[in-house]
């Protein structure tokens, strides 16, 4: 029987194990992602299972299902992104760029929760004095928050078992280390084993666990990809250096909707939640400019009104530019091809720029129709009505396809005072919202005719 190697090389992207180092991972094809990992000793073959007891097997129909209790964080926007609050025994990973406000947000959450139940804040990157200074600057209540500066996972787990906190925050997972693993903190083996032990602790004790994660220069979470598979909920706190607003988006959630979005504002007193995000993204100028249109996108479980702007200008290059900010660049190129084929507008000699105002990143297809209408408005230099909204997916044949949540989108637009909407025919309501004219379109040509009329 072949002897199991003492060390293996683990891919940080997919978690695949290899017996020796190589430049490219054979499973996912990524380059320079293999790091050494010390394998635990284990028996092989049938001898390794000789003394093991049988596991308990239950029919799925006989499993008792109880409602998962939720714990409010004190922030309605954070509760919304989490799917209704913290679940007992859940593991939440929060990532974001340096300075986005991850530690500030969790410190604010724990100071509020500390007045109702025991909590523990474990800091591995700052001293307790630094955390206390920030908490006093933010004027947070400090009396009931317990804090510990530690990076050894064994010590953190032992302290958590003794103190029994309801909520545990570890900042951050990249600085933790296990004593029996010889590699440095932040390596694949250390992050993988440290996270596994903390997740196991949370599941066994019913503690709600927050892990803070670093991001790479590409914006992805640092460490092995298996880290995101271990946890129950993965959140990213998105920010830009010239914008005081922070967007918290869920990329994975076992207890709620994916791509749910929460909006916060960074102030001198920490992060403040924004109850009506649409009102922020609709701060438009007094003058109506060509190429501007409000669209209703669906984020998680609620509609959101954001402004999309387009600029079409004659190109001096042999290959005209297609620039999309907040939108997918490949989809913009596809939409321009549909506009040429089924809308009769040739933009092959024009530079096209599209931007979602406010730093929001739109990933759904309901933005197709508004983007094309904004492009046409800029190309013809004809401003669109300030009371007009639009949403809908555009197919390759020029058809306007329906999108989820059509009724809720229209109600959100009407609540903010919009009186005209261009929507897919399948999303047209039998009874439009009071004071709103709904124009149902089935083809791109009908939508273009609607903005010309």
BELNORTA-V902337 format. One record per residue. N is the residue number from 0. RES is the residue in one letter. SS is DSSP state (a for helix, b for strand, c for the rest). BURIAL is 1 if it has 24 or more other ideal C-beta (glycine too) atoms within 12 Angstrom, else 0. D_LAST is the distance of its C-alpha to the last C-alpha in Angstrom with 1 decimal. Layout:
# BELNORTA-V902337
N/RES/SS/BURIAL/D_LAST  N/RES/SS/BURIAL/D_LAST
This chain:
# BELNORTA-V902337
0/X/c/0/79.5  1/X/c/0/77.4  2/X/c/0/77.6  3/X/c/0/74.3  4/X/c/0/73.5  5/X/c/0/73.9  6/X/b/0/70.7  7/X/b/1/67.4  8/X/b/1/64.3  9/X/b/1/61.1  10/X/b/1/57.5  11/X/c/1/55.5  12/X/c/1/52.3  13/X/c/1/53.2  14/X/c/1/56.7  15/X/c/1/58.5  16/X/b/1/62.2  17/X/b/1/64.2  18/X/c/0/67.9  19/X/c/0/67.8  20/X/c/0/65.5  21/X/c/0/63.1  22/X/c/0/60.3  23/X/b/0/57.6  24/X/c/1/57.2  25/X/c/0/57.9  26/X/c/0/55.6  27/X/c/0/52.3  28/X/c/0/52.9  29/X/c/0/52.5  30/X/b/0/54.7  31/X/c/0/57.2  32/X/c/1/56.5  33/X/b/1/60.0  34/X/b/1/62.2  35/X/b/1/65.7  36/X/b/1/66.2  37/X/b/1/69.6  38/X/c/0/69.9  39/X/c/0/71.8  40/X/c/0/75.0  41/X/c/0/74.8  42/X/c/0/76.9  43/X/c/0/75.8  44/X/a/0/76.0  45/X/a/0/77.6  46/X/a/0/80.0  47/X/a/0/77.2  48/X/a/0/76.4  49/X/c/0/79.9  50/X/c/0/80.2  51/X/c/0/76.6  52/X/c/0/76.2  53/X/c/0/73.9  54/X/c/0/70.5  55/X/c/0/69.3  56/X/c/0/67.0  57/X/c/0/65.0  58/X/c/0/62.8  59/X/a/0/59.2  60/X/a/0/59.2  61/X/a/0/62.2  62/X/c/0/60.6  63/X/c/0/60.1  64/X/c/0/56.6  65/X/c/0/56.4  66/X/c/0/53.4  67/X/c/0/53.1  68/X/c/0/53.9  69/X/b/0/51.4  70/X/b/1/52.4  71/X/c/1/49.9  72/X/c/1/49.8  73/X/c/1/48.9  74/X/c/1/45.4  75/X/a/0/42.6  76/X/a/1/40.4  77/X/a/1/43.4  78/X/a/1/44.2  79/X/a/1/40.7  80/X/a/1/40.9  81/X/a/1/44.3  82/X/c/1/43.1  83/X/c/1/44.6  84/X/c/1/47.5  85/X/b/1/50.5  86/X/b/1/52.3  87/X/c/1/56.1  88/X/c/1/57.4  89/X/c/1/54.0  90/X/b/1/53.7  91/X/b/1/50.7  92/X/b/1/50.2  93/X/b/1/48.2  94/X/b/1/47.4  95/X/b/1/45.7  96/X/c/1/46.3  97/X/c/0/49.1  98/X/c/0/48.2  99/X/c/1/45.3  100/X/c/1/47.2  101/X/a/1/48.7  102/X/a/1/52.1  103/X/a/1/50.8  104/X/a/1/48.7  105/X/a/1/51.6  106/X/a/1/54.1  107/X/a/1/51.9  108/X/a/1/51.7  109/X/a/1/55.5  110/X/a/1/56.5  111/X/a/1/54.6  112/X/a/1/55.9  113/X/c/1/59.4  114/X/c/0/59.9  115/X/c/0/59.5  116/X/c/1/61.1  117/X/c/0/62.9  118/X/b/1/60.9  119/X/b/1/62.0  120/X/b/1/60.3  121/X/b/1/61.8  122/X/b/1/61.1  123/X/c/1/62.1  124/X/c/1/60.5  125/X/c/1/61.4  126/X/c/0/64.5  127/X/a/0/64.7  128/X/a/0/65.1  129/X/a/0/61.8  130/X/a/1/60.0  131/X/a/0/61.7  132/X/a/0/60.7  133/X/a/1/57.0  134/X/a/1/57.3  135/X/a/0/58.9  136/X/a/0/56.4  137/X/c/1/53.6  138/X/c/0/55.8  139/X/c/1/56.0  140/X/c/0/58.7  141/X/c/1/61.4  142/X/c/0/64.1  143/X/c/0/63.4  144/X/c/1/62.0  145/X/b/1/64.5  146/X/b/1/64.1  147/X/b/1/65.9  148/X/b/1/65.9  149/X/c/1/66.7  150/X/c/1/65.7  151/X/b/1/68.2  152/X/a/1/66.6  153/X/a/0/70.0  154/X/a/0/70.4  155/X/a/1/66.9  156/X/a/1/67.4  157/X/a/0/70.9  158/X/a/1/69.7  159/X/a/1/66.7  160/X/a/0/69.1  161/X/a/0/71.5  162/X/a/0/68.9  163/X/c/0/66.7  164/X/c/1/63.3  165/X/c/1/60.4  166/X/b/1/58.0  167/X/b/1/59.0  168/X/b/1/57.1  169/X/b/1/58.3  170/X/b/1/57.0  171/X/c/1/56.8  172/X/a/1/57.7  173/X/a/1/58.1  174/X/a/1/61.2  175/X/c/1/63.0  176/X/b/1/66.0  177/X/c/1/68.4  178/X/c/0/72.1  179/X/c/0/73.0  180/X/c/1/70.2  181/X/c/0/71.4  182/X/c/1/68.1  183/X/c/0/66.5  184/X/c/1/63.9  185/X/c/1/60.3  186/X/c/1/61.3  187/X/a/1/60.1  188/X/a/1/63.3  189/X/a/1/63.5  190/X/a/1/59.9  191/X/a/1/60.1  192/X/a/1/63.4  193/X/a/1/62.7  194/X/a/1/59.4  195/X/a/1/61.1  196/X/a/1/63.8  197/X/a/1/61.6  198/X/a/1/59.4  199/X/a/0/62.5  200/X/a/1/63.7  201/X/a/1/60.5  202/X/a/0/60.6  203/X/a/0/64.3  204/X/a/1/64.3  205/X/c/1/60.9  206/X/c/1/59.9  207/X/b/1/56.3  208/X/b/1/56.2  209/X/b/1/53.8  210/X/b/1/54.2  211/X/b/1/52.8  212/X/b/1/51.9  213/X/c/1/51.4  214/X/b/1/48.8  215/X/c/0/49.2  216/X/c/0/47.6  217/X/c/0/44.9  218/X/c/0/44.0  219/X/c/1/45.7  220/X/b/1/48.5  221/X/c/1/51.8  222/X/c/1/54.6  223/X/c/1/54.9  224/X/c/1/52.0  225/X/a/1/54.3  226/X/a/1/54.0  227/X/a/1/50.5  228/X/a/0/51.8  229/X/a/1/54.6  230/X/c/1/52.6  231/X/c/1/50.5  232/X/b/1/47.6  233/X/b/1/46.3  234/X/b/1/44.2  235/X/b/1/42.8  236/X/b/1/42.4  237/X/b/1/39.8  238/X/c/1/39.7  239/X/c/0/39.0  240/X/c/0/41.4  241/X/c/0/38.9  242/X/c/0/37.4  243/X/c/0/39.3  244/X/b/1/37.5  245/X/b/1/39.1  246/X/b/1/37.4  247/X/b/1/39.8  248/X/b/1/38.7  249/X/b/1/40.7  250/X/b/1/41.3  251/X/b/1/43.8  252/X/b/1/44.7  253/X/c/0/47.1  254/X/c/1/46.6  255/X/c/1/42.8  256/X/c/1/39.4  257/X/c/1/39.0  258/X/c/1/36.4  259/X/c/1/36.6  260/X/b/1/35.7  261/X/b/1/37.4  262/X/b/1/36.7  263/X/b/1/39.5  264/X/b/1/39.9  265/X/b/1/43.0  266/X/b/0/44.9  267/X/c/0/48.4  268/X/c/0/49.4  269/X/b/1/48.1  270/X/b/1/45.1  271/X/b/1/43.1  272/X/b/1/40.7  273/X/c/1/37.1  274/X/c/0/36.3  275/X/c/0/32.5  276/X/a/1/31.4  277/X/a/1/27.7  278/X/a/0/28.3  279/X/a/1/30.0  280/X/a/1/27.4  281/X/c/1/24.6  282/X/c/0/26.4  283/X/c/1/23.6  284/X/c/0/24.1  285/X/c/0/23.1  286/X/c/0/20.9  287/X/c/0/17.5  288/X/c/0/17.9  289/X/c/1/15.8  290/X/c/1/16.7  291/X/b/1/17.3  292/X/b/1/16.2  293/X/b/1/18.3  294/X/b/1/19.4  295/X/b/1/21.8  296/X/b/1/24.7  297/X/b/1/27.8  298/X/b/1/31.1  299/X/c/1/34.2  300/X/c/0/33.9  301/X/b/1/31.2  302/X/b/1/27.5  303/X/b/1/26.9  304/X/b/1/23.9  305/X/b/1/23.9  306/X/b/1/21.8  307/X/b/1/21.2  308/X/b/1/20.9  309/X/b/1/20.5  310/X/b/1/21.8  311/X/b/1/21.6  312/X/b/0/24.2  313/X/b/0/26.1  314/X/c/0/29.2  315/X/c/0/32.7  316/X/c/0/34.2  317/X/c/0/35.0  318/X/c/0/33.6  319/X/c/0/30.4  320/X/c/1/30.4  321/X/b/1/28.5  322/X/b/0/29.3  323/X/b/1/28.3  324/X/b/1/29.7  325/X/c/1/29.6  326/X/c/1/28.2  327/X/c/0/30.0  328/X/a/0/30.1  329/X/a/0/30.6  330/X/a/1/27.6  331/X/a/1/25.4  332/X/a/1/26.9  333/X/a/1/26.2  334/X/a/1/22.5  335/X/a/1/22.2  336/X/a/1/24.0  337/X/a/1/21.6  338/X/a/1/18.6  339/X/a/1/20.6  340/X/a/0/21.7  341/X/a/1/18.8  342/X/a/1/15.8  343/X/c/0/17.3  344/X/c/1/17.6  345/X/c/0/21.2  346/X/c/1/22.4  347/X/c/0/26.1  348/X/c/0/27.0  349/X/b/1/25.1  350/X/b/1/26.5  351/X/b/1/24.4  352/X/b/1/25.3  353/X/b/1/24.1  354/X/b/1/25.6  355/X/b/1/25.7  356/X/c/1/26.6  357/X/c/1/29.8  358/X/c/1/31.8  359/X/c/1/30.7  360/X/c/1/31.1  361/X/c/1/28.6  362/X/c/0/30.2  363/X/c/1/28.1  364/X/a/1/25.5  365/X/a/1/22.9  366/X/a/1/21.8  367/X/a/1/20.7  368/X/a/1/17.0  369/X/a/1/16.7  370/X/a/1/18.7  371/X/a/1/16.7  372/X/a/1/13.4  373/X/a/1/15.5  374/X/a/1/17.0  375/X/a/1/13.9  376/X/a/1/12.9  377/X/a/1/16.5  378/X/a/1/16.8  379/X/a/0/14.0  380/X/c/0/15.1  381/X/c/0/11.8  382/X/c/0/12.6  383/X/c/1/10.8  384/X/c/1/11.3  385/X/c/0/15.0  386/X/c/0/14.6  387/X/b/1/12.8  388/X/b/1/15.3  389/X/b/1/15.4  390/X/c/1/18.4  391/X/c/1/19.4  392/X/b/1/21.7  393/X/b/1/20.7  394/X/c/0/23.4  395/X/c/0/24.8  396/X/c/0/23.4  397/X/c/1/19.8  398/X/b/1/19.9  399/X/b/1/18.8  400/X/b/1/22.1  401/X/c/1/22.9  402/X/c/1/24.7  403/X/c/1/27.5  404/X/c/1/27.1  405/X/a/1/23.6  406/X/a/1/24.7  407/X/a/1/26.4  408/X/a/1/23.5  409/X/a/1/21.2  410/X/a/1/24.1  411/X/a/1/24.8  412/X/a/1/21.2  413/X/a/1/21.5  414/X/a/0/24.9  415/X/c/1/23.6  416/X/c/0/21.2  417/X/c/1/17.8  418/X/c/0/15.6  419/X/b/1/12.7  420/X/b/1/13.5  421/X/b/1/12.5  422/X/b/1/15.8  423/X/b/1/17.7  424/X/a/0/18.2  425/X/a/0/21.9  426/X/a/1/21.4  427/X/c/1/19.4  428/X/c/1/21.8  429/X/c/0/23.1  430/X/c/0/23.0  431/X/c/1/20.4  432/X/c/1/21.9  433/X/c/0/22.1  434/X/c/0/19.3  435/X/c/1/16.9  436/X/b/1/13.8  437/X/b/1/14.2  438/X/b/1/11.6  439/X/b/1/14.2  440/X/b/1/13.7  441/X/c/1/16.7  442/X/b/1/15.9  443/X/a/1/14.5  444/X/a/1/12.4  445/X/a/1/10.6  446/X/a/1/10.2  447/X/a/1/8.9  448/X/a/0/6.2  449/X/a/1/5.4  450/X/a/1/5.5  451/X/a/0/3.8  452/X/c/0/0.0
